[in-house]
Amino acid sequence: MSLTGDMLIGSSSVPASDGAMKALNPATGERIEPEFALGGPAEVDHAARLADEAFDSYNRTGLEERAAFLELVADRLDAINRELAERAALETGLPVAQLEAEAAKTAAQFRQFADVVRQGRFRHATVDPQQPERQPRPRMDHRMQKIAIGPVAIFGASNFPILYSVAGGDTASALAAGCPVVLKAHNAHPGASVLAGRAIQSAVADSGLHEGVFSLVRGAGNEIGEALVDHPLIKAVTFTGSEGGGMALYRRAQLRPDPIPVFAEMTSVNPTFVLPAALAARGGEVGDGFAERMLVNVGQACLKPAVLLAVDGPGYAEMRDAAAVRVSAMGARTMLTPGIHDAYDRNAQRLIGSGAKPFAEGPEPQGAWEGRSQLLEVDGDQFLADPTLAEEVFGPAALLVRLTGIDQLLDVARSFRGQLSATMHIDEPDHGDAARLLPILERRTGRIVVNAFAHPQEVGHATIHGGPFPATTDSRFTSVGMSSVDRFLRPVTYQGFPDALLPDALAAGNPLGLWRLVDGCLARD
Amino acid sequence: MSLTGDMLIGSSSVPASDGAMKALNPATGERIEPEFALGGPAEVDHAARLADEAFDSYNRTGLEERAAFLELVADRLDAINRELAERAALETGLPVAQLEAEAAKTAAQFRQFADVVRQGRFRHATVDPQQPERQPRPRMDHRMQKIAIGPVAIFGASNFPILYSVAGGDTASALAAGCPVVLKAHNAHPGASVLAGRAIQSAVADSGLHEGVFSLVRGAGNEIGEALVDHPLIKAVTFTGSEGGGMALYRRAQLRPDPIPVFAEMTSVNPTFVLPAALAARGGEVGDGFAERMLVNVGQACLKPAVLLAVDGPGYAEMRDAAAVRVSAMGARTMLTPGIHDAYDRNAQRLIGSGAKPFAEGPEPQGAWEGRSQLLEVDGDQFLADPTLAEEVFGPAALLVRLTGIDQLLDVARSFRGQLSATMHIDEPDHGDAARLLPILERRTGRIVVNAFAHPQEVGHATIHGGPFPATTDSRFTSVGMSSVDRFLRPVTYQGFPDALLPDALAAGNPLGLWRLVDGCLARD
């Protein structure tokens, strides 16, 4: 596939209306060919109109037809795995091998959503049959299914240029739900974006779907994103990125004449609590494992464990030392963009300004935008006194918090804002303390991990990548895992319908063979 | 039960901090004893703190314990059925017999939610077991359940003083979900509110639950509601009422430092489409049935069918005449409050000012706040040209729209904003047109009814009382029916947990006998 820089609007390649840009190779500082077209509100309007036109037919695709389309996207992604990974590596400074694995996982995720579509449980088909003899008045037949919410605007993320970008989980789950997608490509990896976009575009065409099912737009500043969030034909928005960026889109969407849901996944420090028995038994192992995970993707991960908390006592020094050894050995690595690099340095300095003491760092950076790995430490009183110490530093830094006892550990746990995940390292004698900590974590996190590290992410039925604000803007949903499809569905009741007009999922005789809730009981006949 | 006018905060009766009020009998214009205490932010803070204190223990109640509590509330409501209905009748002008039935349905709804709790499906228990042999790396055990979102603020509605008020579906579903409730009583029926509130308060106490599970506050102006929406310990809000009121709360909640979900059910004109064959076959029957339902509760119902649309042709005159006969025969009746009465008159005049022609009205009102029933008519071109004709008039008025053909009917259908419901009257020859109308209605409504009238509402598993904006602020949820509990739940994943620390719903061996999604398949073992 030769790389061209147009926008993809429906089946068309659309040239620039607002200038052009080239990608930056953050490892060399060089601009890379080709030029990528930039657009604005006109392209957004074009794409949104096509998406709206595509809605009725795409929302009504049969389960098999929709599943086969998602599998074709997966095949097309697999076909460009190496090309996609190499281009993404050029644009992000991340290793090709890691990006090949990321691309494979991205394709696999489309196949998983194809299974979700085939199983049809996402429809939540529910039947309350008529009761003509009921007193004091008969009950009419009521049937409910979930349908797609409408065209969805998706903002590609910067940090995983394949798995959380154009063909990421947001796109896969929105397409699985039956929603056409208008994707705003992230300007940090325009080439990887257009490669993945063309894979989807070609699968739309070869599946015989309406071209409006997928478009990819690109713009220079905030204007194009604002136009997307404001567009009356857009019915939901997803975003993965900073709290500032997410909240700007969220608040803007709430000010529309018709507010729409925005699912923004924003910020999390994923605290790791090491309880005393586990600390004493394997402090060194925990410190090493924590540091290893913290450093993944140059610390540019939503699940980066950024705060390590333990009561001072047996094993504490071993934990601290093991983490320090691993961090000190990790050379500086290129960060995703100059802006992310500069923010990293600034935020790490902010921690020091707030009284955190650096105690380990990797070798001096060689390149301009390399991030130097580092560890800092505070005590529990400091951490409780300054809430900014609990704010995310996006990059390869972590904070160790030395606590005075279990009560302070529980107090510190209560001080956290909403998180994507939290981890407890525990041994059997810690279970009593863990049982006290657990309800505190349940109220603040979307996932609680025992004796492991939150990253990497499984993509399964029980996966939740969400959590109370500011981890996300709506704790009732997840952006990763099979149930992420629920963000884009809304229920409709069909009352007193003749069978001929009922959607297949609700028809008499259950022609699709779905699990349905019939009079309050699950049944498949 | 003797009626006293305190607020109910936890187990305490709390006197006024901001003056007092008496209820108004809208049929006589007289103020009724006793005085009701008014409070403000201090009472909200007290109630919210108690709700937060109650959260951990209430969220962890066993299914049987929680179900038994909901059934006790039902018993307590049944025990005061007559007293509650009589007091509500005094405060609203609605008939006692109707209110007795409403109170019985309110109690029954608590029993239905008790069943939902016992069945435990609301937990959405999901298990992805570990796969230690998986390549390239093992999968850890992942388990997910939904837990309560936190303390919920509920605004009692004015129009159904029992079923949509203190002990209404919002309260029942929030308590079923495991959320403590802080209820803002509506000042149009303070006596009915405190009677229902004491029923819940006593059930909390006699079930041995933390007193903070339920509180009832009351205030003079907007300040108390604003304090509720702003309170950091409140984690979700529900509201049923006007678009203006709902949107004020919604926008306020989005401006909190931590935005919270607001489910506001606001406005709907519930359009009724009569297709040609059905019109020709039974226009008179449809006109009569439409008018009957329109007049229920003096037209003060969210499901009032307010717009009747048909293509001019055979049966049209019969439909129009039959509706006119019923409306002309309906005497004026007392409306809920003087404010609602005045708004009704003003909004009916607005329709006339926009060119709608009155063609039937009931007898002249006798009382000051009686609403006179009326029918108006416009043609399709007028309706398309003036969107205000599609706005709700809360009260006993409806608009007939005379259309030129099916294409105009479809255009008019596309012009509607989001609706709670829409109705199609169809016969077999209409199925082709109905199939064209259906996707237009699916995108705009939460419920589509065939050959019946939307009111009264079933409370079932397949019930959806929701819809796209401005019917509600979030089309993904419903405020009535068993799945309304989903508004108050959020998912949490437990990864790698020892069985001893897992919640019952996720424990090994499935001790609660729930349906669980295990590796993507529903299972009960």
Interface residues (C-beta under 8 A of the other chain):
Chain A: F55 D56 N59 R60 D115 Q119 R121 H124 T126 V127 D128 R139 M140 H142 R143 M144 I147 I149 G150 Y250 R251 Q254 L255 D258 P259 I260 P261 R417 G418 H431 A434 A435 L438 P439 E442 R443 T445 G446 R447 I448 V449 V450 N451 A452 E458 G460 H461 A462 T463 I464 G466 P468 F469 P470 T473 D474 S475 R476 T478 M482 S483 D486 R487 L489 R490 P491 V492 T493 Y494 Q495 G496 F497 P498 A500 L501 W515 L517 D519 G520 L522
Chain B: F55 D56 N59 R60 D115 Q119 R121 H124 T126 V127 D128 R139 M140 H142 R143 M144 I147 I149 G150 Y250 R251 Q254 L255 D258 P259 I260 P261 R417 G418 H431 A434 A435 L438 P439 E442 R443 T445 G446 R447 I448 V449 V450 N451 A452 E458 G460 H461 A462 T463 I464 G466 P468 F469 P470 T473 D474 S475 R476 T478 M482 S483 D486 R487 L489 R490 P491 V492 T493 Y494 Q495 G496 F497 P498 A500 L501 W515 L517 D519 G520 L522
